[in-house]
Amino acid sequence: MQGIIGLIIEIVAGVIGGNAAGAAAKKYSLGPAGNSIAGGIGGLVLGQILAALGLGEPTMATEGAAAPAGAGLDIGALISQLVGGGAGGAVLTIVIGLVKSMMGK
């Protein structure tokens, strides 16, 4: 996915991953809002890192010509953004929760 749609997919997947990680590891949960914010940021960051490495890199079928319907949909890029965003959101949520719990001691 190119442009803003790809970013939105990564952020939403990160929010879902962050909240799932917060629910799974209650000790490191930041609350619903904290999990969502950390997850969205983590999803965006890891999604962009994966795209920079060429994993899930968006491609266009045609350049300069009218594209047929659905030509911009790249299933590999979509799956990479969903998985990368979810994993990034989960990891950043747990890391921030771990740091928060260590600072509270």
N, C-alpha and C positions, 0 to 999 in steps of 0.2 A: 504494500500500500504506500502510496506516495503522499507527501504533504501532511496536512493537518489530520487527515483520517488516520494515518499510521500513528501519529502522536496520541490521538484520542484512544486508539485501541491499546497502546502500551500503557497509558495512564489508567484506563478502566481495568485492564488485566492486573496492573500493580495494586490497585485498590482492593480488588478481589483477593489477590494473593496476600496482601498485608492483613486483611481482616481474617482470612483463613489461618494465617500463622498466629495471629493474636488469639484466635479461638483455640488453636491446638496447644499453644504454649501460654497458658494463662499467667504464669509467673512473669513473662516478659511482655505481656499485653500493655499497650499504651492507651487503651480505651478506644471506642469506635472512631472518634475523630482523629486521634493520634495514629491509629493503625491505618486509616484511610490516607492521611497526609503522607506518612512515611512510605506506605505502599505505592502511592501514586508517583512519588519522587523516585523510588527505587525502580519501579517499572519503566519509567521514562529513561532513566540512566542506563540500565542494563539493555533495554531495547535498542538504544542508540549505539551502545558499544557493540552489540551483535551485528547491527547494520554496518558499522564501520569495519568490522572484521569480514564482512561479506556473507554472513549468515542471515538469510532473510532479506537480502538486499532487494529493494524494489526494482523491477524492470518494466519497461514499456515495450509493447509489441510493435508499435509503429512510431516513427518520428516525423513530425511535420504533416502527416496525412490524417485524414479522418479515421479514427479507430472504430472498429465494429463494436457493438454492444458487448460489454463484459471483457474487453481486451485488456483493461487495466487491472483485472483481478488476478493476483498471484497467490495461489493457495499456500505455497511454501513460505512466502513472506508473511502471510496472515498467521500461519501456525507459529512461525518463529517469533512474531511480535506478541502473540498470546502467551506462549510458554516463557519467553524471555521476560515479558512484563510481569507475569505472575510470580516467576522465580525471583526476579529482582525486588519486587514488592515484599515478598515473604522474607527474603534475606535481610533487607534493610530494616524492616520492622523488628526482627529478632535482634539484630545488632544494636539498634537504638535501645530496645528494651533491656538488653544485657548491660549496656553501658549505664543506663538509668538505674538498674537494680544494684550495680556495683558502686555507684556514686552514693546511693542511699545508705550504705552500710557504714 
